[in-house]
Each structure stands twice: as C-alpha cells, then as structure tokens.
Amino acid sequence: MLIGEVARRSGVSPRMLRHYESLGLVRPTGRTAAGYRAYTEEDIRRIFHVESLRSLGLSLRDAGRALDDPGFTPSGLVADLARRTRERIARETELLTRLRRIHAAEPADWQEVLQVVALLRNLRSGDAGMRQRAALSSVDTAPVPVEALVEAVLSETDPHVAGALRWALAQAGERGPELLAAGLRSALPAVRGRAVRCLVEIPGERATALLRDALGDADPSVRRTAALELGARGVAQAMPELVGMVVEEANDVDAADALGTLAGDAAVADRVVAELADRLADPAVDASARRRLTQALAEIPGPAATHTLRSLTGDGDRTVALTARYVLELRGSG
C-alpha cells in the first residue's frame, strides 16, 4: 500500500508518515510490482500502535522504545506520564482560574488588567507585608475578584494579613457570604474558623443565616465565634451556646454581654433567665460556674432576672449569695 492510501486509511498525514520514516519509527518494508516501496499490513499495524501510544502522551522516542524493546516495562513510564499530566492540569487549572478572575474584575483597559494581575500575584506572595498591602489596596487600586479574596483569607495564617483581608472582603459586595459557605463546609477546623470570622464582619441576612448554621459546628471555637456575633445581632438561637460559654468560662464576659443584648427583647429575656436558672440549679455545675452564671444575671433586665437574683441571696454558696445581693443593690431592688 502506497503512502497516499495509508494516509487516507490511517488518518496520519503523508508528512507525518515521512517523519516517522526519517526517525526509523515506521518504515515501509514492502515492494509494489513496479518496485516501489510500500507499507505492509504489519507496517500499518505499527502505525496504529504508534498513534495509540501518542494518544497517551508518549513522545515518539518513547513510543519507539515501547515497540522495539522486548524488555521495556510500561508501568514506570505510565506512572510518570500520569504525574506529568496531573502537573500540567494543575498549571492549566491555575491559569484558567486566574483568567476567570481577571474577567470577573471587568477591567476597562490593559492597565487595569496589569493591576489586577499584580494584586493577584501579591496576594500569594511569601511576604506577609506584601500580602497585607495587596489586601488593603484591593478596594481602591483595582477591582480584585471576591473569589481571590476568599481563597486568600481562608488560607491566611498571619493575623494582621487576615484582618486586612477580612476588611477587604467586607467591602467587596454581596458575593462574599456565598463563597464563604464553602469554607464553612471544609474538613479543616482552622478553615471553618477563618470563614466564620469573615462572616462576623459582613452584615446582612445571608451572613447571619450562615452564622446560624455555624452554631452546629463540631469545633467549639467556630460555634462560639458565631454565637457571640449572633447575640450581638439579636438572634435568640445563639442563647444556649452563650450560656454554655459562661459555664465553661470561654469568653464568658463577652458571652454575658451578648446575653444582655438578647435580653433587650422582653420575651427573650425571660428565656435567658430560665436558661441561667436551670444551669444554676444543675448539681453538675461547679461552684465557679454558678458564680459566673449569677454575674451573667446582672446583664439581664426585667422582673424575671430580679426574682431569680432574690432567690439566690439565700444560696448556700456565700459568693453566689453576696453577688446576687450586690446586683440587687445596684438595681435598687434589695
């Protein structure tokens, strides 16, 4: 079979077939009646083998080795091909992500494109100061995509840089909470903690809803961060966690303040008092926790809190009784 016919049947161009021959990869070994060199069935089969190996990413040299060396073992080469393919995909994925983010920034001209590229690069710098400056300048210098800020803040370990990134993210518009939701689903507690700290600084119903979800987190620090902010936002769902923080002496002063904020609603105030009273009556709660719970009652307005404090003036723990009396005197209800 002559080269033109082989090209039509195999889909390999005559030019590539000649290249194969020049490399010694596939040579026509037959002869026509007129004495012309022609491809035999075995030659054509080898062409298809070469093309199959090329489709896996093998170079022509490696394809030739694989076909000619009877001792050649493919496992090592295939593993190396898989590794190089993963690396190439990672590079191309990173490039695609960068291009998408530049497109999302909607640059007006090439100068803005260059500014966005510089900011994206600086957000990934190994220098904390450069990352911090990039975060702070992202609001005014160039419109950095929210995705880039979220990715940066969820991986940032430097507290100063993280603070700058949270500030920039809070200025970045409405997409922040939706993107941070993925951070709250991370398997890593540290990432979930960074996500919830970002949500604390973002106003709005969506951020509040995600903070409510964080109350069910397995990590105590994530739950507590969410509860403190929800208390400040007047979300009564945070009450059990806040009372638990008082008992466990985990940011108990801030938790008591948040309970006082919740108690600004009279209906919620009665529920807060009931929860504190239940914990005070629990024999499993130790003496120091009972004292903190009594102090927390000082933050709660209304008659229910006053009534509970009066009942505590005769408590068997002298410190609890004295604290209750002192708070009542401050209230003018002794």
Beta strands, then each sheet from edge to edge (+ up, - down):
strand 1: 30-31
strand 2: 37-38
sheet 1: 1+ 2-
end
